[in-house]
Amino acid sequence: MRWLLTGGEVADITQAKSLLEGLKADAVLADKGYDADALIDSIQVAGATAVIPPRRNRVVQRSYDRHLYEERNLVERFFNRIKQFRRIATRYEKLARNYLSFLNLVCTYIWII
């Protein structure tokens, strides 16, 4: 199983470690915004591979699996696709089960197309 960290905020990395706690994964895919030694160390201690490209300003550039990183694009495009459905993007549903039902409906619709 692989986990993908996504986000647009600078502060997302502060919550990444707690998000990954207790989850089992072979690899964790994330963008350059998650390139921090502490996060990468915690991913490796958990037994997963950190597939995070290094930032340009790193003194020592790390290697990462570029082919596996390309799979991240599929997930990002899927998130963008489901955001085209207004009810999902704005989360009109107050109950989690109703939101999940609409999310399942949208995913089924995308899968059929």
N, C-alpha and C positions, 0 to 999 in steps of 0.2 A: 504494500500500500504506500502511496505517496501523498504527501501533504503539500499544499501550495499556499504560501502566504501572499496575500495581495493587499493593496491599500494605496491611498494617495496622500496620506498625511505623514508629516515628518515624524510625529510621535508614535506611529504604529509599532516601531521596533521595541518600544518600552513594554508592550503587552505581548510580544511574540513568544517569549519564554514561558509565560504562564499559559498561553494558548496551547502550546505544545506539550505541556506537562501531562503525563498519563496516557498519551497517545503513542501507539506503536506504528512506526513507519520505516520503510527501507530508505527513503530519500525525502528530503524537504527541499522544495523548489521555491525560490524567492528572487526578487530583483535586487539590484545593487543597493537599494535603500536598506536592506537587511544585512549588509556586509559589516558585521561587527565581530571581533574576536570572541567576546563573551557568548554571543548567540551561537556562533559556529561551534565553539567548544561544548556548549550544552547539548547541541544536536548530536555531536559525535559521542558524547558520554552516554546519550540515550541509545546509541547503537545505530543511528541513521547516518546517511551521507548528506552533507550539506551541498546542495547544488545551487550555489549563489555566486554570480560573477563578482570578481573583486572590483573595487572602485579604482579609478585611474590613479588616485593620489596615494595608493598603498606603496610603501617602500618595498615590501616583498610581495610580489603578485602570487596569489594562490592559483592552483589549477582547479578546474571544475569540468564536469561532463557536459559538453556543449550539445550533444545529441539529446540527452535527457532534458536539458534546459529548454529545448525547442518545444517540448510537450506543454510547457507553461502557456504558450501562445494559444493552444486549443482551449484551455480553461478560461483564459482572459476573453477570448472571442465569445465563448458560451455565456459568460457573465454579461457581456455587452449585449448579447442577443436577448437574454431574458429581461434585461432592463428596458427593452423596447415595449414591453407590456406594462402599461401605466399602473395597473393595479399592483403589480409586483414591485415596481420601482419606488412607488410612493407608500407602499405598505398600508393600504386602507384597512386591512383586517386587524382587529384588535386582539383576537385570539390566535395563538400560535398554530393550533390545529387547522384553522380556516386558512391562514396564510400558507401553510404547508400543502393544503389541498389545492389551492390555486397554483402554487409552484409546481406541484405534480402535473396539474392540467397543462400548464405552459410547457413543461418539459416534454410531455407526451405530444403536444402539438408540434413542437420543434422537431422531435424525433420522426414524426410521420411525414413532415414536409420533405 
